[in-house]
């Protein structure tokens, strides 16, 4: 496999990461995952914009223009003959001896990107998945897509150990988002989801979902539902780059609605389907 290492393409076997990389010591960096359908990146402009926004929030300067980075990612995709899957990229603050404060100006940030082949999880789109409530113990800047994901990992593991696909995070009684997704509930023809503030990551797929809601005439209210309210929803689903729009049919053993993906969720899936570069019937 070919990797993008700063502005150079290298073989995976030649990758050498320094022990002094601040991403390794502190998680001092930001990242993105971009979906690829039929050899084309999907919403890459939005992903790249968010990468730069996250970097700006932690005072990290990415040493390439957005256009240059986009071109390098397309080159990487073509070098690896990626048709369906995703591109992972991250930027750390660079390599310096370990110290908590920022390094001096002139320290070069480190960019790493690679591709991964992956099909679409079509079966879970049809059948839905199970989820579990987990207390949201993360920091208060979840709007930054940083490399600091231990809180998310612990929540995902708790869900995994319970035989669930996703952890639904909550602060007290208020639901925020999933451990690696955004959460949506539909009640009486109205969609509810947490507003895009510092408590959640404003997912790129989340933004596409809201566009789809507008297109199909589904009213949206951006407010944090309570756990009790979420369990009373007619329909529930999650969204992310890799999971697209995935119905949630059970939470903590409680059946959501009829226990099957709902009509509004299916309409949103169909509307989303029309936006992707390669159409596959689900």
N, C-alpha and C positions, 0 to 999 in steps of 0.2 A: 504493500500500500504506500502511496505517496502522501506525505504530510506537508502542510504549509507551516514553516517555522520562520517567524518574522516575515521577510519578503522573499524567502528562498524555499524552493520545493526540494524535499529530501525523502529518502527512503525511510520507512518506519524503523528499520534496524539501526539507522544512523542517529536516531534521536538521543540527545543527551541533555537532561535537565539538571541544572546546578542545585546543589544542596542549599545554596543561598538565595534561590528564587523566592520572592516574597509571597507568591501564591502557595508554595509548599509550606512555609512557616506560618503565615497569617491568614491564608485565604484572601490575600490582598489583590483582588482582581475582579473582573466581570466576565460574563459569558453569554452565549446565545446558542439556540438550537434551531436550525432552519430546515423545514421539510422540503423534500424533493419529490416531485411527481413527474413521471415520464421524461426525466432528464431536464426538468426546469425547476428552479427554486420557486417556492410559493411565499408571497408576502416578504420577500427578502429586504425590500426597502424599509418596511416597518421594523423588521428585526434589527437591521443595521442601525437605523435611527435610535432604537431603544438601547442598543449596545453603547452608542455614544452618549446617550442621556444618562445611563447608569455610570459610565466612566466619569462624566462631568460631576455627578453627585458625590463621587469619592475623590475628586480632584486628581483624576488620572487622565493624562493626555495620550490619546491613541495617535501614533506617529504616521498615520496614513489618512488620506482623504477618504470619504465614503465611497466615491467612485472607484478609487484604486482598490479598496478592500473588496468591493463587489466584484470587480474584474478578477482579482486573485481567487476568490471563492468559486467563480465559474470555471476558471482554469483548473482548480483543484478537482472539481466535480468531473470535468471532462477527462482529466488524467487518470482518474480512478474508474471511469466508465460507469458512473453512478446513474442509474435510471430511477429507482424508487428507494427512498431511505431518507437520510438526513445528514446535515453538516453540523458538526460541533465546533465552536470556536471560542477561545478565551484569551483575555489579555491580562497579564499581571503587571505589577508596578516595576518589576525588573529584578536584577541580581545584584545584591549588595550584602555585606556582612549583616547578620541578624541584629536588628534594632527596631524598637517599636515605632519611633517617629519616622516620617517620610525620609527617603534618601535625598541627597543633594540634587539640584537641577542638573540635567545632563545624563541621569541614569536612564538607560534605554528600556522601555516597556517590552515585555516578551509576549509575542503572539503565537498561538498554536491553533491549528485547525486540521480536522480530519473528517473523513466521510464514513458512513456506515450504511450498508444495505439493510432495508427493513420493509416488509410488506405492510399493508394496512390491516388493522385488527378487525376485519369485517364481521366476524362472528359476534364479538362483543357489542358491535353497533346494533345488531339485531336482538340479541338476548339480554343485554344490559349486564351490570356488574353489581357486586355488593360493596358496601362502604362501612366505615366505623368512625364514630366520634372520637377525637383525640384533642386534648387541651393544647391550645396554641401557645407554646413556650418560647417562640422566636423573638428576636429583637424587634424594634419598632420601626425599622426602615425596610419593610418587605417589598416596597416599590422598587428597590435597587436589586437588579439581577446579579447578585454578587456570588463569589465562590463559597461563601459561608453558608453551607447547607446542612449542618449537623442536626439542627432542629427538625428540618424536613425529613432527613434520613431516619431519625428516631421515630417520627410519626409514621412514616411509610412502613418501617419494620414492624411496628405494633399492629398496623393493619394487616400486613402480610402474615404475621403469626396467628392472626384470627381468621385467616382464609379470605381476606377482603382485598379488593383491588386498590382501594384508595382510603386514605384517612381524611375525614372532614374535620378541619381545624376550627376551634371555637375559643374565644376569649370570654370566660364566664359563660353566659347563655347565648352570646351573639356569635353566629357562624361567620368565619372570615373567608376561607378558601380551602382547597385541597392541599395535600403535601406537595403535589407537583401539578396542580390544575386549578382552574376556577370552578366555582360551584353555582348552579342555577336551579331555582325551583319555580314551578308554574302552578298557580292556583286560580281557578275560575277565569281562565283566559288571560291572566296577567303573569308576566315573568318577573321574578325577584332575584336580585344578585347584589352582593356587597359593592358599594361605590369604589371607584378607583382612587383610593387614598393611600396613605403610608402603611396600612395594615395588610394590603394585598399587592401582588404583582399584577399590573394591568396587562393581562395576556394578549398576545397578538391574535390568537384564535378567539379570545373573549371579544375583541373588537369586531372580528368578522361575524361572530354570533349576533352581536347587537345590530350590525348592518342587516343580517338576515331577518331579525325580528321586525325591523322596519319594513322590509320588503314583503313580508307575509302578513303584516298588520297585527303583530303581537305586541301588546302594550308592555313597556318595560318600566319597572320602578327600581331604582338603584338604592337599596337600603339593606342593612344587614338583618337577615331573618334570625329568629331565635331557634334553638335546637328543637323546641316543641313545635314551632311553626313549620320548620323544615320537614318534620316527620308527617305533618298534616298536608303536605303538598300533593296535588294530583299527579304531578310528574317531577322528576328530579334528573339532572344530568350534569356531567362535568365536561370541561373543554381544555384542551392543551394542543400543542403542536403535533405530538405523536398520537394522542388519543382522539383528536378531532372532537366530535360531539358524541360522547358515550353515555347512554342512559344508566342511571342508578336505580335499581329496582328494590334494593333492600339496604337498610341502615341499622346496624346493631340488632339484627334479627327482625326488625320492623318492616313489613312490606310497604312499599311506596305505591299509592294508588292501587291499580289493579295487579301490580306485580309484574307488569310488562311495560316496555317502552310505550309512551303515550303518543297521541296524535300530533300534538304540537312539536314534540321532540322529533318525530319522524319528518314533519314538514321542515323543520330546521335542518335536519340531516340532508334532505333532498335539495334544499336551497344552497347549503354549503357545497354539496357535491357539484353543483353547476359552476362553482367558482374555481375549482382546482384545474390545473392544466391538463390532466389526463382523467377522463371520466370513466369510472368503474361502477357498474350498477350494484347497489347493495340491497 
